[in-house]
């Protein structure tokens, strides 16, 4: 049986989102999915799907951790951090 080939993707310009101790929403960028990378040395960034995300309810991402998520818009994602001055890198993509 042949191994299925992954669908090719077209990347959209990456962006960096500052994340602190108040929830912030991802930018308004239509896509098929997004690659999220936590940039939070010694801290944790938490991912959620609503403005009420907290450090107790969000998905924890340690520094350098990467997730690939299928979403229709980056603004479906919300972030909060365990300390001020953290960040995430966001790379939206489309299936080619």
C-alpha positions in Angstrom: 0.0 0.0 0.0 1.4 3.4 -1.0 1.9 6.0 1.7 -0.3 9.0 1.1 1.5 12.2 0.2 0.6 15.3 2.3 -1.2 18.0 0.5 1.1 20.8 -0.6 0.6 24.1 1.2 1.1 27.8 0.4 2.4 29.8 3.3 1.2 33.3 4.1 3.5 35.9 5.6 4.4 35.0 9.2 3.7 37.4 12.0 4.6 37.7 15.6 2.0 38.4 18.2 2.9 39.9 21.6 1.2 38.0 24.4 0.9 39.1 28.0 -1.2 38.4 31.1 -4.4 39.5 29.4 -5.9 37.5 26.5 -5.1 38.6 22.9 -6.7 37.5 19.7 -4.9 36.2 16.6 -4.9 38.6 13.6 -7.7 38.5 11.0 -6.1 36.4 8.4 -8.2 33.9 6.4 -6.5 30.5 5.9 -6.9 26.7 6.0 -4.6 26.4 9.0 -1.9 28.0 11.0 1.4 27.0 12.5 1.9 28.4 16.0 5.3 28.6 17.7 5.6 29.7 21.3 8.4 32.3 22.0 8.4 32.5 25.8 11.8 31.7 27.4 11.2 30.3 30.8 7.5 30.9 30.7 4.3 29.4 29.2 1.9 30.7 26.6 -1.7 29.3 26.7 -3.9 28.8 23.6 -7.7 29.0 23.6 -10.6 29.5 21.3 -12.3 32.4 23.1 -11.5 35.7 24.8 -12.0 34.0 28.2 -8.9 31.8 27.9 -6.9 31.7 31.1 -3.7 30.1 32.3 -5.9 27.5 33.9 -8.1 26.7 30.9 -5.8 27.2 27.9 -3.6 24.6 26.2 0.0 25.2 27.5 2.8 25.8 25.1 6.4 25.9 26.4 9.1 27.9 24.7 9.8 26.6 21.2 6.8 24.3 21.1 5.0 24.2 17.8 1.4 23.3 16.9 -0.2 23.0 13.5 -4.0 23.7 13.7 -6.7 23.7 11.0 -8.7 26.9 11.3 -10.5 29.2 8.8 -9.1 32.3 10.3 -6.2 33.1 12.7 -8.6 35.2 14.7 -10.3 32.0 15.9 -7.3 31.6 18.3 -6.7 33.5 21.6 -3.6 33.6 23.7 -2.5 34.5 27.3 0.8 34.0 29.0 2.1 33.3 32.5 4.1 36.5 32.4 4.2 39.8 30.4 6.3 40.3 27.3 5.9 36.9 25.7 5.1 36.1 22.1 3.9 33.6 19.5 4.9 33.3 15.9 2.0 32.6 13.5 2.4 31.2 10.0 -1.0 30.8 8.3 -1.3 28.5 5.3 -3.6 27.4 2.5 -3.8 23.9 1.0 -2.6 24.2 -2.6 
